[in-house]
Amino acid sequence: EEVAVGVVLDFVAAAVADGIQVVGLRLPVSPQLLEVENRHAGVDWAQFVRRFRANGGVWLEGFETRSFKTYDGSHLRGGEARRFSRALAAKIGERLGF
């Protein structure tokens, strides 16, 4: 897991060095899948977010994804996906000052 985390963090640092703003968040999943991810992914999410930010990334803290309903635990239907996209765009715009 640490290798994968390192790859992501290196990418963030390189992209930021090239002038690209990198935004991160956890995508909407069911409460059950979130529990499985938290338990078995091998990632300390608080530490990951700190390191993501330290590498220049913008983490969308407080972007509430639990209100988006999945049909299988991790995928959104069309209308819900559009609602998520609009909310995400608004949050990114707010956070980056667009």
C-alpha positions in Angstrom: 0.0 0.0 0.0 2.8 2.4 0.8 4.2 2.1 -2.7 0.8 3.1 -4.2 0.5 6.0 -1.8 4.1 7.1 -2.7 3.2 7.0 -6.4 0.2 9.2 -5.9 2.1 11.7 -3.7 5.0 11.8 -6.2 2.5 12.5 -9.0 0.8 15.3 -6.9 4.2 16.9 -6.2 5.3 16.7 -9.9 2.0 18.1 -11.2 2.1 21.0 -8.7 5.7 21.7 -9.7 4.4 21.9 -13.3 1.8 24.5 -12.3 -1.2 22.1 -12.1 -3.6 22.4 -9.3 -4.4 18.8 -7.9 -7.6 18.3 -6.0 -8.3 15.2 -3.9 -11.3 13.8 -2.2 -12.8 10.5 -1.3 -15.6 9.5 -3.7 -19.1 8.6 -2.7 -19.5 5.0 -1.6 -22.0 3.2 0.6 -21.4 3.2 4.4 -20.6 -0.5 4.1 -18.0 -0.1 1.4 -16.5 2.9 3.3 -16.0 0.7 6.3 -14.4 -2.0 4.2 -12.0 0.5 2.6 -11.1 2.0 6.0 -10.5 -1.4 7.5 -8.7 -3.1 4.7 -7.1 -0.6 2.4 -4.0 -0.2 4.6 -4.1 3.6 4.4 -4.1 6.0 7.3 -6.4 8.5 5.7 -5.5 11.4 8.0 -1.8 10.9 7.3 -2.5 10.6 3.6 -4.4 13.9 3.5 -1.6 15.6 5.5 1.0 14.3 3.0 -1.2 15.1 0.0 -1.4 18.7 1.2 2.3 18.8 2.0 3.0 17.9 -1.6 0.9 20.9 -2.7 -2.4 19.2 -3.3 -5.8 20.7 -2.3 -7.9 18.2 -0.3 -11.6 18.9 -0.3 -12.2 18.6 3.4 -15.8 18.8 4.3 -17.1 17.8 0.9 -20.0 15.6 2.0 -20.3 12.6 -0.2 -22.6 10.5 2.0 -25.7 12.2 0.6 -25.0 10.7 -2.8 -26.7 7.3 -3.2 -25.0 4.5 -5.0 -26.8 1.6 -6.6 -24.1 -1.0 -5.9 -22.0 0.5 -3.2 -19.7 2.5 -5.4 -21.4 3.7 -8.6 -24.0 6.5 -9.1 -26.9 6.4 -11.5 -27.2 9.2 -14.1 -29.2 11.7 -12.2 -27.2 11.2 -9.0 -23.9 11.4 -11.0 -25.0 14.7 -12.4 -25.9 16.0 -9.0 -22.5 14.9 -7.7 -20.7 16.5 -10.6 -22.5 19.8 -10.0 -21.7 19.8 -6.3 -18.1 18.8 -6.9 -17.6 21.5 -9.5 -19.1 24.1 -7.1 -16.8 22.9 -4.2 -13.7 23.0 -6.4 -14.6 26.4 -7.7 -15.2 27.7 -4.1 -11.9 26.1 -2.9 -9.8 27.3 -5.8 -11.5 30.7 -6.1 -13.1 30.3 -9.5 
